[in-house]
Amino acid sequence: MPQKTCIVIVGPTAVGKTSLAIALAQYFKTEIISADSRQCYRELNIGVATPSAEQLQQVKHYFIQSHSIHDEVMLRYSKIMHLMLSIAFFSIMILQ
C-alpha cells in the first residue's frame, strides 16, 4: 500500500501560508483542506485572510466560506480537524 502524507502548514495571519499551500498542492496534484476556525464562515470578512477568488480557482479548497455563522458546524468541523491533525501528527512521527 502506498504511503500517504498530510502536509500541515501553520503560522500567523498573512505570512504566506495560502501561497505556499497552493504551490504544494499544485506540485503534488492534490487539494487544500483549510483548518482555519474563521475562514469557513461566509459572513466573516474582517480579520480573516480568506484566499482570493483567483487563488480559490487555482486549487480545490475545502472549508473556505462553506458555512454560515448561523449553521451549527463547529462540532462536526472540530471532529474533522481533530482527525486530520491526528493523522498528520502520526505521519510526522513516522517520518522522523
Secondary structure, DSSP 8 states (H G I E B T S, - for coil): -----------STTSSHHHHHHHHHHHHT--EE---TTTTBTT--TT-----HHHHHHS-EESSS-B-TTS--HHHHHHHHHHHHHHHHHHHHHH-
